[in-house]
């Protein structure tokens, strides 16, 4: 069974009528990727917002939680979350001010700051992650396990090709 026409099909049809010389086939994938990302955001953002966080802030906390007892640097957080230094600094400042993470000067180099979760930050991640995973599971429930695997693998190829 093929899916119903969607906004991507409408956009492609519009371009085909206006500019039949253009190959709009890339839009079939990229347009849907954008729409899926937006739909996923609508489903998952409320989960983290209910805890007073943004998704990027939750990503920072998650990176620290995955690191376990190994403190990370702001540069390490920026790399783990694919965020700019300025955006990372803003998030770290907020998360520190609300008591979810702590900054400790490096023992060997005082210019370096080590970041770790506070007990409250750890509890927050452990409380939110199961709810977030449930929302993501429900989001993808219309795909069969094989479709989820194939889609995940194909997206992994694209990410690797583009250095992510």
TORMARLO-819558 format. One record per atom (N, C-alpha, C): residue number from 1; residue in one letter; x, y, z. Coordinates in steps of 0.2 Angstrom, whole numbers, plus 2048, in hexadecimal, padded with zeros to 3 digits. Each point is the difference from the previous one (the first is absolute). Example, Ala and Ser with C-alpha at 12.3 -4.5 7.8 and 13.67 -1.06 7.14 Angstrom:
% TORMARLO-819558
n; res; xx; yy; zz
1; A; 842; 7E4; 827 $
1; A; 7FC; 806; 800 $
1; A; 804; 806; 800 $
2; S; 7FE; 805; 7FC $
2; S; 804; 806; 801 $
2; S; 7FC; 805; 803 $
This chain:
% TORMARLO-819558
n; res; xx; yy; zz
1; X; 804; 7FA; 800 $
1; X; 7FC; 806; 800 $
1; X; 804; 806; 800 $
2; X; 7FF; 805; 7FC $
2; X; 804; 806; 7FF $
2; X; 7FD; 805; 805 $
3; X; 804; 804; 803 $
3; X; 7FE; 806; 804 $
3; X; 7FC; 805; 7FC $
4; X; 7FB; 803; 804 $
4; X; 7FC; 806; 7FD $
4; X; 805; 805; 7FD $
5; X; 7FE; 804; 7FB $
5; X; 804; 806; 7FF $
5; X; 801; 805; 806 $
6; X; 806; 803; 800 $
6; X; 801; 804; 806 $
6; X; 803; 807; 7FD $
7; X; 802; 804; 804 $
7; X; 802; 807; 7FE $
7; X; 806; 800; 7FB $
8; X; 804; 7FA; 801 $
8; X; 806; 800; 7FB $
8; X; 7FD; 7FE; 7F9 $
9; X; 7FB; 7FC; 800 $
9; X; 7FE; 7FE; 7F9 $
9; X; 7FD; 807; 7FD $
10; X; 7FC; 803; 804 $
10; X; 7FD; 807; 7FE $
10; X; 805; 805; 7FD $
11; X; 806; 800; 804 $
11; X; 805; 805; 7FE $
11; X; 803; 7FD; 7FA $
12; X; 802; 7FA; 7FF $
12; X; 803; 7FD; 7FA $
12; X; 7FB; 801; 7FA $
13; X; 7FA; 7FF; 801 $
13; X; 7FB; 801; 7FA $
13; X; 800; 808; 7FE $
14; X; 800; 804; 805 $
14; X; 800; 807; 7FF $
14; X; 806; 802; 7FC $
15; X; 806; 7FE; 802 $
15; X; 806; 801; 7FC $
15; X; 800; 7FD; 7F9 $
16; X; 7FD; 7FA; 800 $
16; X; 800; 7FD; 7F9 $
16; X; 7FC; 804; 7FB $
17; X; 7FA; 803; 803 $
17; X; 7FC; 804; 7FB $
17; X; 804; 807; 7FE $
18; X; 803; 802; 805 $
18; X; 804; 807; 7FF $
18; X; 806; 7FF; 7FD $
19; X; 804; 7FB; 802 $
19; X; 807; 7FF; 7FD $
19; X; 801; 7F9; 7FE $
20; X; 7FD; 7FD; 7FB $
20; X; 800; 7F9; 7FE $
20; X; 808; 7FE; 7FE $
21; X; 804; 805; 7FF $
21; X; 807; 7FE; 7FF $
21; X; 804; 7FE; 806 $
22; X; 7FD; 801; 806 $
22; X; 804; 7FF; 806 $
22; X; 7FE; 7F9; 803 $
23; X; 805; 7FC; 802 $
23; X; 7FF; 7F9; 803 $
23; X; 7FF; 802; 807 $
24; X; 7FA; 7FF; 803 $
24; X; 7FF; 801; 807 $
24; X; 800; 7FA; 804 $
25; X; 802; 7FA; 7FD $
25; X; 801; 7FA; 804 $
25; X; 803; 801; 806 $
26; X; 806; 804; 801 $
26; X; 803; 800; 807 $
26; X; 7FB; 802; 805 $
27; X; 7FB; 804; 7FE $
27; X; 7FB; 803; 805 $
27; X; 7FC; 7FA; 803 $
28; X; 7FF; 7FB; 7FD $
28; X; 7FC; 7FA; 802 $
28; X; 803; 7FE; 807 $
29; X; 807; 800; 800 $
29; X; 803; 7FE; 806 $
29; X; 801; 805; 805 $
30; X; 804; 806; 7FE $
30; X; 802; 805; 804 $
30; X; 7F9; 804; 803 $
31; X; 7FB; 801; 7FC $
31; X; 7FA; 803; 802 $
31; X; 7FD; 7FC; 806 $
32; X; 800; 7F9; 7FF $
32; X; 7FD; 7FC; 805 $
32; X; 804; 800; 806 $
33; X; 807; 800; 7FF $
33; X; 804; 800; 806 $
33; X; 7FE; 806; 804 $
34; X; 800; 806; 7FD $
34; X; 7FE; 806; 804 $
34; X; 7F9; 7FF; 803 $
35; X; 7FB; 7FE; 7FD $
35; X; 7FA; 7FF; 803 $
35; X; 800; 7FB; 806 $
36; X; 803; 7FB; 7FF $
36; X; 801; 7FB; 805 $
36; X; 803; 803; 806 $
37; X; 806; 803; 7FF $
37; X; 803; 804; 806 $
37; X; 7FC; 804; 803 $
38; X; 7FC; 804; 7FD $
38; X; 7FB; 805; 803 $
38; X; 7FB; 7FC; 804 $
39; X; 7FD; 7FB; 7FD $
39; X; 7FB; 7FC; 803 $
39; X; 803; 7FD; 807 $
40; X; 806; 7FD; 7FF $
40; X; 803; 7FD; 806 $
40; X; 801; 805; 806 $
41; X; 802; 806; 7FE $
41; X; 801; 806; 805 $
41; X; 7F9; 801; 803 $
42; X; 7FB; 800; 7FC $
42; X; 7F9; 802; 803 $
42; X; 7FE; 7FA; 805 $
43; X; 803; 7FA; 7FF $
43; X; 7FE; 7FB; 805 $
43; X; 805; 7FF; 806 $
44; X; 806; 802; 7FF $
44; X; 805; 7FF; 805 $
44; X; 801; 806; 805 $
45; X; 800; 806; 7FD $
45; X; 801; 806; 803 $
45; X; 7FC; 801; 807 $
46; X; 7F9; 7FE; 7FF $
46; X; 7FC; 801; 807 $
46; X; 803; 7FB; 805 $
47; X; 803; 7FB; 7FF $
47; X; 803; 7FB; 805 $
47; X; 805; 804; 804 $
48; X; 805; 803; 7FD $
48; X; 805; 804; 803 $
48; X; 7FE; 807; 803 $
49; X; 7FB; 803; 7FC $
49; X; 7FE; 806; 802 $
49; X; 7FC; 800; 807 $
50; X; 7FD; 7FA; 801 $
50; X; 7FC; 7FF; 806 $
50; X; 805; 800; 806 $
51; X; 806; 7FF; 7FF $
51; X; 805; 800; 806 $
51; X; 804; 807; 7FF $
52; X; 7FE; 805; 7FD $
52; X; 803; 806; 7FF $
52; X; 806; 801; 7FC $
53; X; 801; 7FB; 7FC $
53; X; 806; 800; 7FB $
53; X; 7FE; 801; 7F9 $
54; X; 805; 801; 7FC $
54; X; 800; 800; 7F9 $
54; X; 803; 7F9; 7FE $
55; X; 7FE; 7FE; 7FA $
55; X; 804; 7FA; 7FD $
55; X; 807; 801; 800 $
56; X; 803; 805; 7FE $
56; X; 807; 801; 800 $
56; X; 803; 7FF; 807 $
57; X; 7FD; 803; 805 $
57; X; 802; 800; 807 $
57; X; 800; 7F8; 802 $
58; X; 7FA; 7FD; 7FE $
58; X; 800; 7F9; 802 $
58; X; 806; 7FC; 7FD $
59; X; 801; 802; 7FA $
59; X; 806; 7FC; 7FC $
59; X; 807; 801; 804 $
60; X; 801; 806; 803 $
60; X; 806; 802; 804 $
60; X; 800; 7FB; 806 $
61; X; 7FA; 800; 803 $
61; X; 800; 7FC; 806 $
61; X; 801; 7F8; 7FF $
62; X; 7FD; 7FE; 7FA $
62; X; 801; 7F9; 7FE $
62; X; 807; 7FE; 7FE $
63; X; 803; 805; 7FD $
63; X; 807; 7FF; 7FE $
63; X; 804; 7FF; 807 $
64; X; 7FF; 804; 805 $
64; X; 803; 7FF; 806 $
64; X; 7FE; 7FA; 804 $
65; X; 7FA; 7FE; 7FF $
65; X; 7FE; 7FA; 804 $
65; X; 803; 7FA; 7FC $
66; X; 801; 800; 7FA $
66; X; 803; 7FA; 7FC $
66; X; 807; 800; 802 $
67; X; 803; 805; 801 $
67; X; 808; 801; 802 $
67; X; 801; 7FC; 807 $
68; X; 7FB; 7FF; 804 $
68; X; 801; 7FD; 806 $
68; X; 803; 805; 805 $
69; X; 805; 7FD; 803 $
69; X; 804; 804; 805 $
69; X; 806; 804; 7FD $
70; X; 800; 7FF; 7F9 $
70; X; 806; 804; 7FD $
70; X; 7FD; 807; 7FE $
71; X; 803; 805; 803 $
71; X; 7FD; 807; 7FF $
71; X; 802; 802; 7F9 $
72; X; 7FC; 804; 7FC $
72; X; 802; 802; 7FA $
72; X; 801; 808; 800 $
73; X; 803; 802; 7FB $
73; X; 802; 807; 7FF $
73; X; 7FA; 803; 7FC $
74; X; 800; 807; 800 $
74; X; 7FB; 803; 7FC $
74; X; 801; 7FF; 7F8 $
75; X; 806; 7FF; 7FE $
75; X; 802; 7FE; 7F9 $
75; X; 7FD; 7F9; 7FF $
76; X; 801; 7FB; 805 $
76; X; 7FD; 7FA; 7FF $
76; X; 7F9; 800; 7FF $
77; X; 7FD; 804; 804 $
77; X; 7F8; 800; 800 $
77; X; 7FE; 803; 7F9 $
78; X; 804; 805; 7FE $
78; X; 7FE; 803; 7F9 $
78; X; 801; 7FB; 7FB $
79; X; 805; 7FC; 800 $
79; X; 801; 7FB; 7FB $
79; X; 7FB; 7FA; 800 $
80; X; 7FE; 7FE; 806 $
80; X; 7FB; 7FB; 801 $
80; X; 7F9; 802; 7FE $
81; X; 7FF; 806; 801 $
81; X; 7F9; 803; 7FE $
81; X; 7FF; 803; 7F9 $
82; X; 806; 801; 7FD $
82; X; 800; 803; 7F9 $
82; X; 7FE; 807; 801 $
83; X; 802; 804; 805 $
83; X; 7FE; 807; 801 $
83; X; 806; 804; 800 $
84; X; 7FE; 807; 7FF $
84; X; 806; 805; 800 $
84; X; 802; 801; 807 $
85; X; 806; 803; 800 $
85; X; 803; 802; 807 $
85; X; 7FB; 804; 804 $
86; X; 7FE; 805; 7FC $
86; X; 7FB; 805; 803 $
86; X; 7FA; 7FD; 803 $
87; X; 7FD; 7FC; 7FC $
87; X; 7FA; 7FD; 802 $
87; X; 801; 7FB; 806 $
88; X; 806; 7FD; 800 $
88; X; 801; 7FB; 805 $
88; X; 801; 804; 807 $
89; X; 804; 806; 7FF $
89; X; 801; 804; 806 $
89; X; 7F9; 802; 803 $
90; X; 7FC; 802; 7FC $
90; X; 7F9; 803; 802 $
90; X; 7FD; 7FA; 804 $
91; X; 800; 7FA; 7FD $
91; X; 7FC; 7FA; 803 $
91; X; 804; 7FE; 807 $
92; X; 806; 800; 800 $
92; X; 804; 7FE; 806 $
92; X; 7FF; 805; 805 $
93; X; 800; 807; 7FF $
93; X; 7FE; 805; 805 $
93; X; 7F9; 7FF; 803 $
94; X; 7FB; 7FE; 7FC $
94; X; 7F9; 7FF; 802 $
94; X; 800; 7FA; 804 $
95; X; 803; 7FB; 7FE $
95; X; 800; 7F9; 804 $
95; X; 803; 801; 806 $
96; X; 806; 804; 800 $
96; X; 803; 801; 807 $
96; X; 7FC; 804; 805 $
97; X; 7FD; 805; 7FD $
97; X; 7FC; 804; 804 $
97; X; 7FA; 7FD; 803 $
98; X; 7FD; 7FB; 7FD $
98; X; 7FA; 7FC; 803 $
98; X; 802; 7FA; 804 $
99; X; 807; 7FF; 800 $
99; X; 802; 7FA; 804 $
99; X; 801; 7FA; 7FD $
100; X; 800; 7FF; 7FA $
100; X; 800; 7FA; 7FC $
100; X; 807; 7FD; 7FF $
101; X; 805; 805; 7FF $
101; X; 807; 7FE; 7FF $
101; X; 804; 805; 804 $
102; X; 807; 7FD; 801 $
102; X; 805; 804; 804 $
102; X; 806; 800; 7FC $
103; X; 803; 806; 801 $
103; X; 807; 801; 7FC $
103; X; 805; 800; 806 $
104; X; 806; 7FD; 7FE $
104; X; 805; 7FF; 804 $
104; X; 807; 802; 7FC $
105; X; 804; 804; 803 $
105; X; 806; 802; 7FC $
105; X; 804; 7F9; 7FF $
106; X; 804; 7FF; 7FB $
106; X; 804; 7FB; 7FF $
106; X; 806; 801; 805 $
107; X; 802; 7FA; 803 $
107; X; 806; 800; 804 $
107; X; 806; 802; 7FD $
108; X; 801; 7FE; 7FA $
108; X; 807; 801; 7FD $
108; X; 800; 807; 7FC $
109; X; 7FA; 802; 7FD $
109; X; 7FF; 806; 7FC $
109; X; 7FA; 804; 802 $
110; X; 801; 805; 804 $
110; X; 7FB; 804; 803 $
110; X; 7FC; 804; 7FA $
111; X; 802; 800; 7FA $
111; X; 7FC; 803; 7FB $
111; X; 7FB; 7FB; 7FD $
112; X; 800; 7FA; 802 $
112; X; 7FC; 7FB; 7FE $
112; X; 7FA; 7FE; 805 $
113; X; 7FA; 800; 7FE $
113; X; 7FB; 7FE; 805 $
113; X; 7FD; 7F9; 7FF $
114; X; 7FF; 7FC; 805 $
114; X; 7FD; 7FA; 7FF $
114; X; 7F9; 800; 802 $
115; X; 7FC; 7FD; 7FD $
115; X; 7F9; 800; 801 $
115; X; 7FD; 7F9; 802 $
116; X; 7FC; 800; 805 $
116; X; 7FD; 7FA; 802 $
116; X; 7F9; 802; 803 $
117; X; 7FC; 7FA; 800 $
117; X; 7F9; 801; 802 $
117; X; 800; 800; 808 $
118; X; 7FB; 804; 802 $
118; X; 7FE; 800; 807 $
118; X; 7FC; 7FA; 801 $
119; X; 7FF; 7FE; 806 $
119; X; 7FB; 7FB; 802 $
119; X; 7F9; 802; 7FD $
120; X; 7FE; 806; 800 $
120; X; 7F9; 802; 7FD $
120; X; 800; 7FF; 7F9 $
121; X; 806; 802; 7FD $
121; X; 801; 7FF; 7F8 $
121; X; 7FF; 7F9; 7FE $
122; X; 804; 7FC; 804 $
122; X; 7FF; 7F8; 7FF $
122; X; 7F9; 7FE; 800 $
123; X; 7FD; 802; 806 $
123; X; 7F9; 7FD; 801 $
123; X; 7FB; 803; 7FA $
124; X; 802; 806; 7FE $
124; X; 7FB; 803; 7FB $
124; X; 801; 7FC; 7F9 $
125; X; 806; 7FE; 7FE $
125; X; 801; 7FC; 7FA $
125; X; 7FD; 7FA; 801 $
126; X; 801; 7FC; 805 $
126; X; 7FD; 7FA; 801 $
126; X; 7F9; 800; 801 $
127; X; 7FD; 805; 801 $
127; X; 7F9; 801; 801 $
127; X; 7FD; 801; 7F9 $
128; X; 803; 804; 7FC $
128; X; 7FE; 803; 7F9 $
128; X; 801; 7FB; 7FB $
129; X; 806; 7FD; 800 $
129; X; 802; 7FB; 7FA $
129; X; 7FA; 7FB; 7FF $
130; X; 7FE; 7FC; 804 $
130; X; 7FB; 7FB; 7FF $
130; X; 7FA; 803; 7FC $
131; X; 7FD; 806; 803 $
131; X; 7FB; 803; 7FD $
131; X; 801; 802; 7F8 $
132; X; 806; 803; 7FF $
132; X; 802; 802; 7FA $
132; X; 801; 7FA; 7FB $
133; X; 803; 7FB; 802 $
133; X; 800; 7FA; 7FC $
133; X; 7F9; 7FD; 7FF $
134; X; 7FB; 800; 804 $
134; X; 7FA; 7FE; 7FF $
134; X; 7FC; 804; 7FB $
135; X; 801; 807; 800 $
135; X; 7FE; 804; 7FB $
135; X; 803; 7FF; 7F9 $
136; X; 806; 7FF; 800 $
136; X; 804; 7FE; 7F9 $
136; X; 7FD; 7F9; 7FE $
137; X; 7FF; 7FB; 804 $
137; X; 7FE; 7FA; 7FE $
137; X; 7F9; 801; 7FD $
138; X; 7FB; 803; 803 $
138; X; 7FA; 801; 7FE $
138; X; 800; 804; 7F9 $
139; X; 804; 805; 7FF $
139; X; 801; 804; 7FA $
139; X; 802; 7FB; 7FA $
140; X; 804; 7FB; 801 $
140; X; 802; 7FC; 7FB $
140; X; 7FC; 7F9; 7FF $
141; X; 7FB; 800; 804 $
141; X; 7FC; 7F9; 801 $
141; X; 7FD; 7FE; 7F9 $
142; X; 7FE; 805; 7FC $
142; X; 7FD; 7FE; 7F9 $
142; X; 805; 7FD; 7FC $
143; X; 806; 800; 801 $
143; X; 805; 7FC; 7FC $
143; X; 801; 7F9; 803 $
144; X; 801; 7FB; 7FC $
144; X; 802; 7F9; 802 $
144; X; 807; 800; 803 $
145; X; 802; 7FB; 803 $
145; X; 807; 800; 803 $
145; X; 805; 800; 7FA $
146; X; 7FE; 7FD; 7FB $
146; X; 805; 800; 7FA $
146; X; 800; 807; 7FD $
147; X; 7FB; 803; 7FF $
147; X; 800; 807; 7FE $
147; X; 804; 805; 804 $
148; X; 7FF; 7FF; 807 $
148; X; 804; 804; 804 $
148; X; 807; 7FF; 800 $
149; X; 802; 7FA; 7FF $
149; X; 807; 7FE; 7FF $
149; X; 803; 803; 7FA $
150; X; 7FC; 7FF; 7FA $
150; X; 803; 802; 7FA $
150; X; 800; 808; 7FF $
151; X; 7FB; 803; 803 $
151; X; 800; 807; 800 $
151; X; 806; 803; 805 $
152; X; 801; 7FD; 805 $
152; X; 806; 802; 805 $
152; X; 807; 7FE; 7FC $
153; X; 800; 7FB; 7FD $
153; X; 807; 7FE; 7FC $
153; X; 801; 805; 7FB $
154; X; 7FA; 802; 7FC $
154; X; 801; 805; 7FA $
154; X; 802; 807; 803 $
155; X; 7FD; 802; 805 $
155; X; 802; 806; 803 $
155; X; 807; 800; 803 $
156; X; 802; 7FB; 803 $
156; X; 807; 7FF; 802 $
156; X; 805; 801; 7FA $
157; X; 7FE; 7FD; 7FA $
157; X; 804; 801; 7FB $
157; X; 801; 808; 7FE $
158; X; 7FA; 803; 800 $
158; X; 800; 807; 7FE $
158; X; 804; 804; 805 $
159; X; 7FF; 7FF; 807 $
159; X; 804; 803; 805 $
159; X; 808; 7FF; 7FF $
160; X; 802; 7FA; 7FF $
160; X; 807; 7FE; 7FF $
160; X; 803; 804; 7FA $
161; X; 7FC; 800; 7FB $
161; X; 802; 804; 7FA $
161; X; 801; 807; 801 $
162; X; 7FC; 803; 805 $
162; X; 801; 807; 801 $
162; X; 803; 802; 806 $
163; X; 804; 7FB; 803 $
163; X; 805; 801; 805 $
163; X; 7FD; 801; 807 $
164; X; 7FA; 7FD; 801 $
164; X; 7FC; 800; 807 $
164; X; 801; 7FA; 803 $
